[in-house]
Amino acid sequence: MYQDVVPISFSFVEIVRMTNSFEEEIGKGSFETVYKGTIPDGPTVVAVKRLENVSSQGEREFQTEMKTIRRTHHRN
């Protein structure tokens, strides 16, 4: 059974806390770095993408990635 996922917004301050000031880098791309974070309401581990050197191309790539993620249904 699939669980509906509703997007949650966080402030930058909350994200800094969740990632321990962007301490643990787990990946890097052309326009972003990905950090490990933990949502404060429980032991849920998340990946937080921080955009850097944002250009129109980087913004388009990010928006395309978000659209792809929204369409993905995976049991995990």
PDB file with SEQRES, HELIX, SHEET and CRYST1 records, atoms N, CA, C and O in Angstrom:
SEQRES   1 A   76  MET TYR GLN ASP VAL VAL PRO ILE SER PHE SER PHE VAL          
SEQRES   2 A   76  GLU ILE VAL ARG MET THR ASN SER PHE GLU GLU GLU ILE          
SEQRES   3 A   76  GLY LYS GLY SER PHE GLU THR VAL TYR LYS GLY THR ILE          
SEQRES   4 A   76  PRO ASP GLY PRO THR VAL VAL ALA VAL LYS ARG LEU GLU          
SEQRES   5 A   76  ASN VAL SER SER GLN GLY GLU ARG GLU PHE GLN THR GLU          
SEQRES   6 A   76  MET LYS THR ILE ARG ARG THR HIS HIS ARG ASN                  
HELIX    1 AA1 PHE A   12  MET A   18  1                                   7    
HELIX    2 AA2 SER A   56  ARG A   71  1                                  16    
SHEET    1 AA1 3 GLU A  25  LYS A  28  0                                        
SHEET    2 AA1 3 GLU A  32  THR A  38 -1                                        
SHEET    3 AA1 3 VAL A  45  LEU A  51 -1                                        
CRYST1    1.000    1.000    1.000  90.00  90.00  90.00 P 1           1          
ATOM      1  N   MET A   1       0.843  -1.172   0.000  1.00  0.00           N  
ATOM      2  CA  MET A   1       0.000   0.000   0.000  1.00  0.00           C  
ATOM      3  C   MET A   1       0.892   1.240   0.000  1.00  0.00           C  
ATOM      4  O   MET A   1       1.876   1.309   0.737  1.00  0.00           O  
ATOM      5  N   TYR A   2       0.536   2.216  -0.835  1.00  0.00           N  
ATOM      6  CA  TYR A   2       1.298   3.456  -0.921  1.00  0.00           C  
ATOM      7  C   TYR A   2       0.736   4.489   0.036  1.00  0.00           C  
ATOM      8  O   TYR A   2      -0.475   4.606   0.223  1.00  0.00           O  
ATOM      9  N   GLN A   3       1.627   5.216   0.620  1.00  0.00           N  
ATOM     10  CA  GLN A   3       1.232   6.274   1.537  1.00  0.00           C  
ATOM     11  C   GLN A   3       1.343   7.599   0.791  1.00  0.00           C  
ATOM     12  O   GLN A   3       2.356   7.856   0.141  1.00  0.00           O  
ATOM     13  N   ASP A   4       0.317   8.441   0.873  1.00  0.00           N  
ATOM     14  CA  ASP A   4       0.387   9.746   0.245  1.00  0.00           C  
ATOM     15  C   ASP A   4       1.400  10.595   0.990  1.00  0.00           C  
ATOM     16  O   ASP A   4       1.447  10.600   2.220  1.00  0.00           O  
ATOM     17  N   VAL A   5       2.203  11.308   0.233  1.00  0.00           N  
ATOM     18  CA  VAL A   5       3.220  12.172   0.816  1.00  0.00           C  
ATOM     19  C   VAL A   5       2.860  13.613   0.488  1.00  0.00           C  
ATOM     20  O   VAL A   5       2.652  13.964  -0.673  1.00  0.00           O  
ATOM     21  N   VAL A   6       2.789  14.426   1.503  1.00  0.00           N  
ATOM     22  CA  VAL A   6       2.480  15.834   1.341  1.00  0.00           C  
ATOM     23  C   VAL A   6       3.771  16.612   1.561  1.00  0.00           C  
ATOM     24  O   VAL A   6       4.444  16.417   2.573  1.00  0.00           O  
ATOM     25  N   PRO A   7       4.124  17.493   0.625  1.00  0.00           N  
ATOM     26  CA  PRO A   7       5.346  18.282   0.805  1.00  0.00           C  
ATOM     27  C   PRO A   7       5.270  19.127   2.069  1.00  0.00           C  
ATOM     28  O   PRO A   7       4.215  19.658   2.419  1.00  0.00           O  
ATOM     29  N   ILE A   8       6.396  19.241   2.738  1.00  0.00           N  
ATOM     30  CA  ILE A   8       6.498  20.046   3.956  1.00  0.00           C  
ATOM     31  C   ILE A   8       7.536  21.130   3.699  1.00  0.00           C  
ATOM     32  O   ILE A   8       8.610  20.855   3.164  1.00  0.00           O  
ATOM     33  N   SER A   9       7.220  22.342   4.075  1.00  0.00           N  
ATOM     34  CA  SER A   9       8.172  23.442   3.918  1.00  0.00           C  
ATOM     35  C   SER A   9       8.901  23.672   5.233  1.00  0.00           C  
ATOM     36  O   SER A   9       8.322  23.574   6.315  1.00  0.00           O  
ATOM     37  N   PHE A  10      10.188  23.980   5.110  1.00  0.00           N  
ATOM     38  CA  PHE A  10      11.006  24.293   6.280  1.00  0.00           C  
ATOM     39  C   PHE A  10      11.689  25.632   6.039  1.00  0.00           C  
ATOM     40  O   PHE A  10      12.004  25.978   4.901  1.00  0.00           O  
ATOM     41  N   SER A  11      11.916  26.376   7.102  1.00  0.00           N  
ATOM     42  CA  SER A  11      12.671  27.625   6.985  1.00  0.00           C  
ATOM     43  C   SER A  11      14.152  27.283   6.852  1.00  0.00           C  
ATOM     44  O   SER A  11      14.568  26.165   7.156  1.00  0.00           O  
ATOM     45  N   PHE A  12      14.933  28.240   6.404  1.00  0.00           N  
ATOM     46  CA  PHE A  12      16.371  28.017   6.283  1.00  0.00           C  
ATOM     47  C   PHE A  12      16.989  27.694   7.642  1.00  0.00           C  
ATOM     48  O   PHE A  12      17.876  26.847   7.740  1.00  0.00           O  
ATOM     49  N   VAL A  13      16.521  28.366   8.680  1.00  0.00           N  
ATOM     50  CA  VAL A  13      17.039  28.117  10.035  1.00  0.00           C  
ATOM     51  C   VAL A  13      16.768  26.664  10.449  1.00  0.00           C  
ATOM     52  O   VAL A  13      17.633  26.008  11.028  1.00  0.00           O  
ATOM     53  N   GLU A  14      15.574  26.172  10.150  1.00  0.00           N  
ATOM     54  CA  GLU A  14      15.236  24.776  10.472  1.00  0.00           C  
ATOM     55  C   GLU A  14      16.139  23.811   9.694  1.00  0.00           C  
ATOM     56  O   GLU A  14      16.587  22.802  10.239  1.00  0.00           O  
ATOM     57  N   ILE A  15      16.402  24.121   8.436  1.00  0.00           N  
ATOM     58  CA  ILE A  15      17.255  23.254   7.619  1.00  0.00           C  
ATOM     59  C   ILE A  15      18.681  23.253   8.140  1.00  0.00           C  
ATOM     60  O   ILE A  15      19.338  22.212   8.143  1.00  0.00           O  
ATOM     61  N   VAL A  16      19.168  24.405   8.580  1.00  0.00           N  
ATOM     62  CA  VAL A  16      20.511  24.472   9.161  1.00  0.00           C  
ATOM     63  C   VAL A  16      20.587  23.578  10.398  1.00  0.00           C  
ATOM     64  O   VAL A  16      21.582  22.881  10.599  1.00  0.00           O  
ATOM     65  N   ARG A  17      19.544  23.594  11.224  1.00  0.00           N  
ATOM     66  CA  ARG A  17      19.512  22.733  12.415  1.00  0.00           C  
ATOM     67  C   ARG A  17      19.451  21.259  12.025  1.00  0.00           C  
ATOM     68  O   ARG A  17      20.156  20.428  12.596  1.00  0.00           O  
ATOM     69  N   MET A  18      18.590  20.939  11.034  1.00  0.00           N  
ATOM     70  CA  MET A  18      18.412  19.545  10.614  1.00  0.00           C  
ATOM     71  C   MET A  18      19.705  18.950  10.059  1.00  0.00           C  
ATOM     72  O   MET A  18      19.958  17.756  10.220  1.00  0.00           O  
ATOM     73  N   THR A  19      20.522  19.776   9.409  1.00  0.00           N  
ATOM     74  CA  THR A  19      21.768  19.287   8.793  1.00  0.00           C  
ATOM     75  C   THR A  19      22.984  19.543   9.668  1.00  0.00           C  
ATOM     76  O   THR A  19      24.115  19.297   9.247  1.00  0.00           O  
ATOM     77  N   ASN A  20      22.764  20.033  10.874  1.00  0.00           N  
ATOM     78  CA  ASN A  20      23.869  20.387  11.768  1.00  0.00           C  
ATOM     79  C   ASN A  20      24.825  21.340  11.050  1.00  0.00           C  
ATOM     80  O   ASN A  20      26.029  21.092  10.977  1.00  0.00           O  
ATOM     81  N   SER A  21      24.276  22.422  10.528  1.00  0.00           N  
ATOM     82  CA  SER A  21      25.003  23.453   9.780  1.00  0.00           C  
ATOM     83  C   SER A  21      25.670  22.890   8.523  1.00  0.00           C  
ATOM     84  O   SER A  21      26.808  23.236   8.207  1.00  0.00           O  
ATOM     85  N   PHE A  22      24.950  22.020   7.813  1.00  0.00           N  
ATOM     86  CA  PHE A  22      25.433  21.423   6.560  1.00  0.00           C  
ATOM     87  C   PHE A  22      26.769  20.709   6.770  1.00  0.00           C  
ATOM     88  O   PHE A  22      27.724  20.885   6.014  1.00  0.00           O  
ATOM     89  N   GLU A  23      26.794  19.900   7.826  1.00  0.00           N  
ATOM     90  CA  GLU A  23      28.038  19.241   8.238  1.00  0.00           C  
ATOM     91  C   GLU A  23      28.416  18.035   7.379  1.00  0.00           C  
ATOM     92  O   GLU A  23      29.577  17.902   6.991  1.00  0.00           O  
ATOM     93  N   GLU A  24      27.452  17.147   7.073  1.00  0.00           N  
ATOM     94  CA  GLU A  24      27.790  15.883   6.406  1.00  0.00           C  
ATOM     95  C   GLU A  24      27.369  15.891   4.939  1.00  0.00           C  
ATOM     96  O   GLU A  24      26.200  15.697   4.607  1.00  0.00           O  
ATOM     97  N   GLU A  25      28.350  16.120   4.073  1.00  0.00           N  
ATOM     98  CA  GLU A  25      28.093  16.131   2.630  1.00  0.00           C  
ATOM     99  C   GLU A  25      27.984  14.693   2.135  1.00  0.00           C  
ATOM    100  O   GLU A  25      28.846  13.862   2.420  1.00  0.00           O  
ATOM    101  N   ILE A  26      26.911  14.405   1.389  1.00  0.00           N  
ATOM    102  CA  ILE A  26      26.731  13.043   0.875  1.00  0.00           C  
ATOM    103  C   ILE A  26      26.716  12.986  -0.649  1.00  0.00           C  
ATOM    104  O   ILE A  26      26.618  11.906  -1.232  1.00  0.00           O  
ATOM    105  N   GLY A  27      26.813  14.139  -1.291  1.00  0.00           N  
ATOM    106  CA  GLY A  27      26.838  14.150  -2.751  1.00  0.00           C  
ATOM    107  C   GLY A  27      27.052  15.544  -3.275  1.00  0.00           C  
ATOM    108  O   GLY A  27      26.874  16.527  -2.556  1.00  0.00           O  
ATOM    109  N   LYS A  28      27.442  15.628  -4.556  1.00  0.00           N  
ATOM    110  CA  LYS A  28      27.700  16.931  -5.151  1.00  0.00           C  
ATOM    111  C   LYS A  28      27.394  16.856  -6.634  1.00  0.00           C  
ATOM    112  O   LYS A  28      27.701  15.863  -7.292  1.00  0.00           O  
ATOM    113  N   GLY A  29      26.789  17.906  -7.154  1.00  0.00           N  
ATOM    114  CA  GLY A  29      26.486  18.012  -8.567  1.00  0.00           C  
ATOM    115  C   GLY A  29      27.021  19.313  -9.108  1.00  0.00           C  
ATOM    116  O   GLY A  29      27.778  20.009  -8.432  1.00  0.00           O  
ATOM    117  N   SER A  30      26.635  19.646 -10.323  1.00  0.00           N  
ATOM    118  CA  SER A  30      27.121  20.871 -10.958  1.00  0.00           C  
ATOM    119  C   SER A  30      26.639  22.136 -10.259  1.00  0.00           C  
ATOM    120  O   SER A  30      27.373  23.119 -10.157  1.00  0.00           O  
ATOM    121  N   PHE A  31      25.389  22.100  -9.774  1.00  0.00           N  
ATOM    122  CA  PHE A  31      24.788  23.301  -9.209  1.00  0.00           C  
ATOM    123  C   PHE A  31      24.395  23.144  -7.749  1.00  0.00           C  
ATOM    124  O   PHE A  31      23.822  24.064  -7.166  1.00  0.00           O  
ATOM    125  N   GLU A  32      24.691  21.996  -7.144  1.00  0.00           N  
ATOM    126  CA  GLU A  32      24.221  21.770  -5.784  1.00  0.00           C  
ATOM    127  C   GLU A  32      25.138  20.815  -5.029  1.00  0.00           C  
ATOM    128  O   GLU A  32      25.927  20.066  -5.605  1.00  0.00           O  
ATOM    129  N   THR A  33      24.990  20.885  -3.702  1.00  0.00           N  
ATOM    130  CA  THR A  33      25.622  19.922  -2.809  1.00  0.00           C  
ATOM    131  C   THR A  33      24.495  19.305  -1.987  1.00  0.00           C  
ATOM    132  O   THR A  33      23.556  20.002  -1.601  1.00  0.00           O  
ATOM    133  N   VAL A  34      24.583  18.002  -1.716  1.00  0.00           N  
ATOM    134  CA  VAL A  34      23.546  17.295  -0.970  1.00  0.00           C  
ATOM    135  C   VAL A  34      24.108  16.931   0.406  1.00  0.00           C  
ATOM    136  O   VAL A  34      25.215  16.407   0.527  1.00  0.00           O  
ATOM    137  N   TYR A  35      23.319  17.222   1.429  1.00  0.00           N  
ATOM    138  CA  TYR A  35      23.738  16.983   2.810  1.00  0.00           C  
ATOM    139  C   TYR A  35      22.764  16.035   3.496  1.00  0.00           C  
ATOM    140  O   TYR A  35      21.584  15.972   3.150  1.00  0.00           O  
ATOM    141  N   LYS A  36      23.278  15.305   4.469  1.00  0.00           N  
ATOM    142  CA  LYS A  36      22.439  14.440   5.295  1.00  0.00           C  
ATOM    143  C   LYS A  36      21.805  15.285   6.386  1.00  0.00           C  
ATOM    144  O   LYS A  36      22.457  16.137   6.991  1.00  0.00           O  
ATOM    145  N   GLY A  37      20.505  15.035   6.632  1.00  0.00           N  
ATOM    146  CA  GLY A  37      19.800  15.747   7.681  1.00  0.00           C  
ATOM    147  C   GLY A  37      18.856  14.811   8.401  1.00  0.00           C  
ATOM    148  O   GLY A  37      18.614  13.690   7.953  1.00  0.00           O  
ATOM    149  N   THR A  38      18.324  15.273   9.518  1.00  0.00           N  
ATOM    150  CA  THR A  38      17.357  14.505  10.294  1.00  0.00           C  
ATOM    151  C   THR A  38      16.195  15.415  10.647  1.00  0.00           C  
ATOM    152  O   THR A  38      16.384  16.500  11.198  1.00  0.00           O  
ATOM    153  N   ILE A  39      14.977  14.958  10.322  1.00  0.00           N  
ATOM    154  CA  ILE A  39      13.793  15.741  10.668  1.00  0.00           C  
ATOM    155  C   ILE A  39      13.594  15.667  12.176  1.00  0.00           C  
ATOM    156  O   ILE A  39      13.619  14.577  12.749  1.00  0.00           O  
ATOM    157  N   PRO A  40      13.396  16.819  12.830  1.00  0.00           N  
ATOM    158  CA  PRO A  40      13.341  16.858  14.294  1.00  0.00           C  
ATOM    159  C   PRO A  40      12.209  16.065  14.941  1.00  0.00           C  
ATOM    160  O   PRO A  40      12.326  15.703  16.112  1.00  0.00           O  
ATOM    161  N   ASP A  41      11.109  15.777  14.221  1.00  0.00           N  
ATOM    162  CA  ASP A  41       9.980  15.074  14.830  1.00  0.00           C  
ATOM    163  C   ASP A  41      10.206  13.576  14.981  1.00  0.00           C  
ATOM    164  O   ASP A  41       9.328  12.871  15.480  1.00  0.00           O  
ATOM    165  N   GLY A  42      11.342  13.087  14.569  1.00  0.00           N  
ATOM    166  CA  GLY A  42      11.588  11.650  14.664  1.00  0.00           C  
ATOM    167  C   GLY A  42      12.931  11.299  14.049  1.00  0.00           C  
ATOM    168  O   GLY A  42      13.722  12.178  13.707  1.00  0.00           O  
ATOM    169  N   PRO A  43      13.170  10.036  13.917  1.00  0.00           N  
ATOM    170  CA  PRO A  43      14.474   9.607  13.406  1.00  0.00           C  
ATOM    171  C   PRO A  43      14.548   9.585  11.877  1.00  0.00           C  
ATOM    172  O   PRO A  43      15.392   8.883  11.318  1.00  0.00           O  
ATOM    173  N   THR A  44      13.680  10.340  11.189  1.00  0.00           N  
ATOM    174  CA  THR A  44      13.653  10.312   9.736  1.00  0.00           C  
ATOM    175  C   THR A  44      14.873  11.016   9.158  1.00  0.00           C  
ATOM    176  O   THR A  44      15.082  12.208   9.383  1.00  0.00           O  
ATOM    177  N   VAL A  45      15.676  10.262   8.409  1.00  0.00           N  
ATOM    178  CA  VAL A  45      16.862  10.807   7.765  1.00  0.00           C  
ATOM    179  C   VAL A  45      16.465  11.297   6.384  1.00  0.00           C  
ATOM    180  O   VAL A  45      15.734  10.615   5.666  1.00  0.00           O  
ATOM    181  N   VAL A  46      16.945  12.480   6.009  1.00  0.00           N  
ATOM    182  CA  VAL A  46      16.612  13.081   4.727  1.00  0.00           C  
ATOM    183  C   VAL A  46      17.870  13.575   4.024  1.00  0.00           C  
ATOM    184  O   VAL A  46      18.912  13.785   4.645  1.00  0.00           O  
ATOM    185  N   ALA A  47      17.748  13.752   2.723  1.00  0.00           N  
ATOM    186  CA  ALA A  47      18.794  14.389   1.937  1.00  0.00           C  
ATOM    187  C   ALA A  47      18.341  15.813   1.657  1.00  0.00           C  
ATOM    188  O   ALA A  47      17.214  16.038   1.216  1.00  0.00           O  
ATOM    189  N   VAL A  48      19.217  16.766   1.913  1.00  0.00           N  
ATOM    190  CA  VAL A  48      18.900  18.181   1.716  1.00  0.00           C  
ATOM    191  C   VAL A  48      19.810  18.711   0.616  1.00  0.00           C  
ATOM    192  O   VAL A  48      21.034  18.696   0.744  1.00  0.00           O  
ATOM    193  N   LYS A  49      19.194  19.181  -0.464  1.00  0.00           N  
ATOM    194  CA  LYS A  49      19.965  19.709  -1.585  1.00  0.00           C  
ATOM    195  C   LYS A  49      20.077  21.220  -1.424  1.00  0.00           C  
ATOM    196  O   LYS A  49      19.072  21.921  -1.312  1.00  0.00           O  
ATOM    197  N   ARG A  50      21.317  21.712  -1.413  1.00  0.00           N  
ATOM    198  CA  ARG A  50      21.565  23.146  -1.297  1.00  0.00           C  
ATOM    199  C   ARG A  50      22.106  23.640  -2.634  1.00  0.00           C  
ATOM    200  O   ARG A  50      23.193  23.254  -3.064  1.00  0.00           O  
ATOM    201  N   LEU A  51      21.325  24.501  -3.278  1.00  0.00           N  
ATOM    202  CA  LEU A  51      21.733  25.025  -4.576  1.00  0.00           C  
ATOM    203  C   LEU A  51      22.848  26.048  -4.400  1.00  0.00           C  
ATOM    204  O   LEU A  51      22.829  26.864  -3.479  1.00  0.00           O  
ATOM    205  N   GLU A  52      23.814  25.982  -5.303  1.00  0.00           N  
ATOM    206  CA  GLU A  52      24.942  26.911  -5.289  1.00  0.00           C  
ATOM    207  C   GLU A  52      25.119  27.464  -6.690  1.00  0.00           C  
ATOM    208  O   GLU A  52      24.796  26.794  -7.671  1.00  0.00           O  
ATOM    209  N   ASN A  53      25.624  28.668  -6.789  1.00  0.00           N  
ATOM    210  CA  ASN A  53      25.871  29.274  -8.103  1.00  0.00           C  
ATOM    211  C   ASN A  53      24.656  29.109  -9.007  1.00  0.00           C  
ATOM    212  O   ASN A  53      24.769  28.639 -10.139  1.00  0.00           O  
ATOM    213  N   VAL A  54      23.511  29.497  -8.500  1.00  0.00           N  
ATOM    214  CA  VAL A  54      22.265  29.281  -9.217  1.00  0.00           C  
ATOM    215  C   VAL A  54      22.246  30.116 -10.494  1.00  0.00           C  
ATOM    216  O   VAL A  54      22.388  31.338 -10.466  1.00  0.00           O  
ATOM    217  N   SER A  55      22.071  29.432 -11.590  1.00  0.00           N  
ATOM    218  CA  SER A  55      21.909  30.073 -12.889  1.00  0.00           C  
ATOM    219  C   SER A  55      20.558  29.648 -13.432  1.00  0.00           C  
ATOM    220  O   SER A  55      19.871  28.838 -12.809  1.00  0.00           O  
ATOM    221  N   SER A  56      20.167  30.174 -14.572  1.00  0.00           N  
ATOM    222  CA  SER A  56      18.884  29.770 -15.149  1.00  0.00           C  
ATOM    223  C   SER A  56      18.908  28.287 -15.497  1.00  0.00           C  
ATOM    224  O   SER A  56      17.892  27.605 -15.363  1.00  0.00           O  
ATOM    225  N   GLN A  57      20.057  27.779 -15.943  1.00  0.00           N  
ATOM    226  CA  GLN A  57      20.159  26.348 -16.251  1.00  0.00           C  
ATOM    227  C   GLN A  57      20.046  25.514 -14.979  1.00  0.00           C  
ATOM    228  O   GLN A  57      19.352  24.497 -14.971  1.00  0.00           O  
ATOM    229  N   GLY A  58      20.712  25.924 -13.911  1.00  0.00           N  
ATOM    230  CA  GLY A  58      20.627  25.211 -12.644  1.00  0.00           C  
ATOM    231  C   GLY A  58      19.212  25.203 -12.095  1.00  0.00           C  
ATOM    232  O   GLY A  58      18.751  24.190 -11.570  1.00  0.00           O  
ATOM    233  N   GLU A  59      18.526  26.323 -12.214  1.00  0.00           N  
ATOM    234  CA  GLU A  59      17.138  26.418 -11.756  1.00  0.00           C  
ATOM    235  C   GLU A  59      16.241  25.487 -12.571  1.00  0.00           C  
ATOM    236  O   GLU A  59      15.382  24.811 -12.006  1.00  0.00           O  
ATOM    237  N   ARG A  60      16.430  25.445 -13.892  1.00  0.00           N  
ATOM    238  CA  ARG A  60      15.631  24.553 -14.745  1.00  0.00           C  
ATOM    239  C   ARG A  60      15.876  23.097 -14.379  1.00  0.00           C  
ATOM    240  O   ARG A  60      14.935  22.309 -14.286  1.00  0.00           O  
ATOM    241  N   GLU A  61      17.148  22.738 -14.169  1.00  0.00           N  
ATOM    242  CA  GLU A  61      17.462  21.356 -13.797  1.00  0.00           C  
ATOM    243  C   GLU A  61      16.818  20.985 -12.476  1.00  0.00           C  
ATOM    244  O   GLU A  61      16.294  19.881 -12.331  1.00  0.00           O  
ATOM    245  N   PHE A  62      16.850  21.895 -11.506  1.00  0.00           N  
ATOM    246  CA  PHE A  62      16.243  21.650 -10.202  1.00  0.00           C  
ATOM    247  C   PHE A  62      14.731  21.461 -10.338  1.00  0.00           C  
ATOM    248  O   PHE A  62      14.171  20.530  -9.759  1.00  0.00           O  
ATOM    249  N   GLN A  63      14.066  22.336 -11.099  1.00  0.00           N  
ATOM    250  CA  GLN A  63      12.620  22.226 -11.283  1.00  0.00           C  
ATOM    251  C   GLN A  63      12.250  20.923 -11.992  1.00  0.00           C  
ATOM    252  O   GLN A  63      11.247  20.297 -11.648  1.00  0.00           O  
ATOM    253  N   THR A  64      13.046  20.513 -12.974  1.00  0.00           N  
ATOM    254  CA  THR A  64      12.803  19.242 -13.674  1.00  0.00           C  
ATOM    255  C   THR A  64      12.944  18.076 -12.714  1.00  0.00           C  
ATOM    256  O   THR A  64      12.146  17.139 -12.752  1.00  0.00           O  
ATOM    257  N   GLU A  65      13.945  18.124 -11.860  1.00  0.00           N  
ATOM    258  CA  GLU A  65      14.148  17.060 -10.871  1.00  0.00           C  
ATOM    259  C   GLU A  65      12.973  16.985  -9.900  1.00  0.00           C  
ATOM    260  O   GLU A  65      12.521  15.891  -9.564  1.00  0.00           O  
ATOM    261  N   MET A  66      12.477  18.126  -9.450  1.00  0.00           N  
ATOM    262  CA  MET A  66      11.341  18.143  -8.522  1.00  0.00           C  
ATOM    263  C   MET A  66      10.094  17.557  -9.193  1.00  0.00           C  
ATOM    264  O   MET A  66       9.343  16.821  -8.552  1.00  0.00           O  
ATOM    265  N   LYS A  67       9.864  17.871 -10.466  1.00  0.00           N  
ATOM    266  CA  LYS A  67       8.716  17.312 -11.179  1.00  0.00           C  
ATOM    267  C   LYS A  67       8.842  15.795 -11.288  1.00  0.00           C  
ATOM    268  O   LYS A  67       7.854  15.076 -11.141  1.00  0.00           O  
ATOM    269  N   THR A  68      10.047  15.311 -11.542  1.00  0.00           N  
ATOM    270  CA  THR A  68      10.276  13.869 -11.640  1.00  0.00           C  
ATOM    271  C   THR A  68      10.021  13.184 -10.311  1.00  0.00           C  
ATOM    272  O   THR A  68       9.401  12.122 -10.270  1.00  0.00           O  
ATOM    273  N   ILE A  69      10.487  13.775  -9.236  1.00  0.00           N  
ATOM    274  CA  ILE A  69      10.286  13.201  -7.904  1.00  0.00           C  
ATOM    275  C   ILE A  69       8.797  13.144  -7.569  1.00  0.00           C  
ATOM    276  O   ILE A  69       8.328  12.156  -7.005  1.00  0.00           O  
ATOM    277  N   ARG A  70       8.053  14.194  -7.912  1.00  0.00           N  
ATOM    278  CA  ARG A  70       6.614  14.219  -7.616  1.00  0.00           C  
ATOM    279  C   ARG A  70       5.867  13.101  -8.344  1.00  0.00           C  
ATOM    280  O   ARG A  70       4.867  12.592  -7.837  1.00  0.00           O  
ATOM    281  N   ARG A  71       6.342  12.721  -9.522  1.00  0.00           N  
ATOM    282  CA  ARG A  71       5.665  11.673 -10.291  1.00  0.00           C  
ATOM    283  C   ARG A  71       6.098  10.267  -9.891  1.00  0.00           C  
ATOM    284  O   ARG A  71       5.479   9.289 -10.311  1.00  0.00           O  
ATOM    285  N   THR A  72       7.144  10.154  -9.091  1.00  0.00           N  
ATOM    286  CA  THR A  72       7.682   8.849  -8.720  1.00  0.00           C  
ATOM    287  C   THR A  72       6.894   8.261  -7.559  1.00  0.00           C  
ATOM    288  O   THR A  72       6.654   8.931  -6.555  1.00  0.00           O  
ATOM    289  N   HIS A  73       6.494   7.001  -7.708  1.00  0.00           N  
ATOM    290  CA  HIS A  73       5.820   6.277  -6.626  1.00  0.00           C  
ATOM    291  C   HIS A  73       6.665   5.043  -6.334  1.00  0.00           C  
ATOM    292  O   HIS A  73       6.774   4.139  -7.163  1.00  0.00           O  
ATOM    293  N   HIS A  74       7.252   5.021  -5.161  1.00  0.00           N  
ATOM    294  CA  HIS A  74       8.129   3.913  -4.787  1.00  0.00           C  
ATOM    295  C   HIS A  74       7.761   3.483  -3.379  1.00  0.00           C  
ATOM    296  O   HIS A  74       7.493   4.319  -2.517  1.00  0.00           O  
ATOM    297  N   ARG A  75       7.751   2.198  -3.153  1.00  0.00           N  
ATOM    298  CA  ARG A  75       7.310   1.707  -1.844  1.00  0.00           C  
ATOM    299  C   ARG A  75       8.232   2.108  -0.718  1.00  0.00           C  
ATOM    300  O   ARG A  75       7.814   2.090   0.440  1.00  0.00           O  
ATOM    301  N   ASN A  76       9.469   2.470  -1.004  1.00  0.00           N  
ATOM    302  CA  ASN A  76      10.413   2.898   0.040  1.00  0.00           C  
ATOM    303  C   ASN A  76      10.431   4.402   0.162  1.00  0.00           C  
ATOM    304  O   ASN A  76      11.164   4.946   0.987  1.00  0.00           O  
TER     305      ASN A  76                                                      
END                                                                             
